[in-house]
Amino acid sequence: MNTLHNTFLTMRTLFLLLFAAIHCAPASAQTLRVLTAGAFRQVVVNVVPAFEAAHGVKVEVQNDTAGALLKRVAAGEAFDVIFLTPAGLAELARAGKVDAASVKPVAKVVIGVAVKAGQPLPPLATVEDFKQAVLRANKVAYIDPASGGSSGIYLDALFKRLGLADVVKAKAVLVPGGYAAERVASGQADLVIHQVSEILPVSGVVLAGLLPDEIQNTTTYGYGVAADTRLPDLARKFVGAMTTTAAADVIRAKGMQPVQ
């Protein structure tokens, strides 16, 4: 009987200790929710670890095409900080989703062309060089304009301007988002045209060069703090971390240029 009683007391004590541990433990770290256009994702995720360690906060990063992010926010998705094109940030500011006073440009990126590692690099010095590279390719990968990706929308218009729309339509590998260069690495396409910052992270492909200056497109990315953020101080500190010398070095390393 004593043994049974002692066992009961021991179990009761363990239960009380467990209850106390659960209800008296310190609150978990706050979570800062960050949305970013795909081209700027590599910079954001590189800055996150040091920021989390310095501020004791968890940073959750979600990325998508610029157009898709606008739709997600318009539909009510919560966030604290967003990295987007100036036009997208202006739209969100007008809608009251972003604090207009917090909006600032931070980086810019251009479009490049890549092929599978080991393949000959096509010349890209002139517009005619670029046209020939597209004509010779069996399959050309780029972001689907319908997904709202900045580079895909630009390229769709460029192909029409260069008289290549019908040719490209027959050989296009349209990618809804993410790294279009992965289609080259996997063998689904033999040429990819995408923003440089989204080509460099993909192994198995080589950047052949940039679009010629006459047809180049530069996309600027900036940030904005949500108008209804629950963590305004942390949100401001996070965007501030993007303007440091260390962040500028990361931006350059990821194939972009800082905007002063």
C-alpha positions in Angstrom: 0.0 0.0 0.0 2.8 2.4 1.0 4.5 1.6 -2.3 1.4 2.5 -4.3 0.9 5.6 -2.2 4.5 6.7 -2.8 4.2 6.1 -6.6 1.0 8.2 -6.6 2.8 11.0 -4.8 5.8 10.8 -7.2 3.5 11.0 -10.3 1.6 13.9 -8.8 4.8 15.7 -8.1 6.1 15.2 -11.6 2.8 16.4 -13.0 2.9 19.6 -10.9 6.5 20.2 -12.0 5.6 19.7 -15.7 2.6 22.0 -15.3 4.8 24.7 -13.7 7.5 24.3 -16.4 4.9 24.8 -19.2 3.1 27.8 -17.6 6.0 29.5 -16.0 8.5 29.2 -18.9 9.6 32.4 -20.5 7.6 33.4 -23.6 9.0 32.3 -26.9 10.9 34.7 -29.0 8.7 37.2 -31.0 8.4 36.5 -34.7 9.0 39.1 -37.3 7.3 38.2 -40.5 9.1 39.4 -43.7 7.8 39.1 -47.3 10.2 39.5 -50.1 10.2 39.4 -53.9 12.2 36.5 -55.1 15.2 38.4 -56.5 15.9 40.0 -53.1 15.4 36.8 -51.1 19.1 35.9 -51.0 20.0 39.1 -49.4 17.3 38.9 -46.8 18.0 35.3 -45.7 21.7 36.1 -45.4 21.1 39.0 -43.0 18.5 37.1 -40.8 20.9 34.9 -38.7 22.9 37.8 -37.3 19.7 39.9 -36.7 18.0 37.0 -34.8 21.1 36.5 -32.6 21.4 40.3 -31.9 17.8 40.9 -31.1 16.5 37.6 -29.7 13.7 37.5 -32.3 12.7 34.9 -34.9 12.5 36.1 -38.5 10.1 34.2 -40.8 10.8 34.9 -44.5 8.3 34.3 -47.2 9.1 35.0 -50.9 7.1 35.2 -54.1 6.9 37.1 -57.3 6.2 40.8 -56.9 2.7 40.5 -58.4 1.8 37.5 -56.2 3.0 39.4 -53.1 0.7 42.3 -54.0 -2.2 40.0 -54.3 -1.4 38.2 -51.0 -1.2 41.5 -49.1 -4.4 42.8 -50.7 -6.1 39.7 -49.6 -5.2 40.4 -46.0 -2.0 38.4 -45.4 -0.2 39.8 -42.3 3.4 40.9 -42.4 5.8 43.3 -40.6 8.3 44.2 -43.4 8.1 43.8 -47.2 10.8 44.0 -49.9 9.3 44.9 -53.2 9.6 47.1 -56.3 9.0 50.9 -55.8 5.8 50.6 -57.8 4.5 47.8 -55.6 5.5 49.6 -52.4 3.7 52.8 -53.7 0.6 50.7 -54.4 0.7 49.2 -50.9 1.2 52.7 -49.3 -1.8 54.1 -51.2 -3.9 51.2 -49.9 -2.8 51.9 -46.4 -0.9 48.6 -46.1 2.6 50.1 -45.8 3.7 53.1 -43.9 4.6 55.5 -46.7 7.3 57.2 -44.5 9.2 53.9 -44.1 9.6 53.2 -47.9 13.1 53.4 -49.2 15.0 51.9 -52.2 17.8 49.5 -51.2 19.2 47.6 -54.2 19.0 47.2 -57.9 19.5 44.2 -60.2 19.8 43.6 -64.0 18.9 40.6 -66.2 21.4 38.0 -67.2 21.6 34.9 -69.5 22.9 31.6 -68.3 23.6 28.1 -69.7 24.4 24.7 -68.2 27.9 24.4 -66.8 30.3 23.0 -69.4 28.3 24.3 -72.4 29.7 27.0 -74.7 28.9 30.6 -73.6 26.9 32.5 -76.2 28.3 36.0 -77.1 26.0 38.7 -75.7 27.9 41.9 -76.7 25.1 43.1 -79.1 21.4 42.9 -79.4 21.9 40.7 -82.5 24.1 38.4 -80.3 21.2 38.0 -77.9 18.7 37.3 -80.6 21.0 34.6 -82.1 21.4 33.0 -78.7 17.6 32.8 -78.3 17.1 31.5 -81.8 19.7 28.8 -81.4 18.4 27.6 -78.1 16.0 24.6 -78.1 14.3 25.7 -74.9 14.4 29.0 -73.2 13.4 29.3 -69.5 12.2 32.5 -67.9 9.6 33.6 -65.4 6.0 33.3 -66.5 4.6 36.9 -67.0 1.3 35.6 -65.7 2.8 35.0 -62.3 3.6 38.7 -61.8 7.4 38.3 -62.0 9.1 41.5 -63.0 11.6 40.0 -65.3 9.0 37.8 -67.1 6.8 40.8 -67.7 9.7 42.7 -69.2 11.0 39.8 -71.3 7.6 39.2 -72.8 7.5 42.7 -74.0 11.1 42.6 -75.2 10.5 39.5 -77.3 7.6 41.2 -79.0 9.8 44.3 -79.6 12.6 42.2 -81.2 10.2 40.2 -83.4 10.9 37.0 -81.4 7.5 36.5 -79.7 6.3 33.6 -81.9 9.7 31.9 -81.9 10.0 32.1 -78.1 6.4 31.0 -77.6 7.2 27.7 -79.3 10.3 27.0 -77.1 9.5 28.8 -73.8 9.7 27.0 -70.5 7.7 29.3 -68.3 8.4 29.2 -64.6 5.8 30.4 -62.1 8.3 31.6 -59.6 11.6 30.8 -57.9 14.8 30.0 -59.7 14.2 29.7 -63.5 17.8 28.6 -63.8 17.0 25.3 -62.2 15.3 24.4 -65.5 18.7 24.6 -67.2 20.4 22.7 -64.4 17.9 19.9 -64.8 18.1 19.8 -68.6 14.6 21.1 -69.2 16.0 24.2 -71.0 19.3 25.1 -72.4 19.1 28.9 -71.9 17.7 30.9 -69.0 17.1 34.6 -68.9 16.5 36.0 -65.4 17.7 38.5 -62.9 21.3 37.9 -62.0 20.6 37.5 -58.3 18.4 34.5 -59.1 20.9 32.9 -61.4 24.0 32.9 -59.2 22.5 30.7 -56.4 21.8 27.8 -58.8 24.5 25.2 -59.0 25.2 23.6 -62.4 24.6 26.8 -64.4 27.0 29.5 -65.6 26.2 33.1 -66.1 27.1 33.8 -69.7 26.7 37.6 -69.5 24.1 40.4 -69.2 21.6 41.6 -71.6 23.2 44.3 -73.9 22.8 47.8 -72.6 20.3 48.8 -75.3 17.8 46.2 -74.1 18.8 45.8 -70.4 16.2 46.3 -67.7 17.2 47.3 -64.2 14.8 46.5 -61.4 15.0 48.4 -58.1 13.9 46.8 -54.8 13.1 48.7 -51.7 11.5 48.0 -48.3 8.4 49.2 -46.4 7.2 48.6 -42.9 3.6 47.4 -42.5 1.2 50.1 -41.3 -0.3 47.7 -38.8 2.9 45.9 -37.7 2.8 44.5 -34.1 6.5 45.0 -33.8 7.3 48.5 -35.1 10.7 48.9 -33.3 12.0 45.5 -34.5 10.6 46.1 -38.0 12.5 49.4 -38.2 15.7 47.8 -36.9 15.4 45.1 -39.5 15.1 47.4 -42.5 17.9 49.5 -40.9 20.1 46.4 -41.0 19.7 46.5 -44.8 21.5 49.8 -45.0 24.7 48.9 -43.3 28.1 48.3 -44.9 27.9 44.6 -44.2 24.5 44.5 -45.9 25.9 46.4 -48.9 28.6 43.7 -49.2 26.0 41.0 -49.2 24.0 42.8 -51.8 27.0 43.0 -54.1 27.9 39.3 -53.5 24.4 38.3 -54.5 24.6 39.9 -57.9 22.9 43.2 -57.1 24.1 46.8 -56.4 23.2 48.9 -53.3 21.2 52.0 -53.8 22.6 54.9 -51.8 
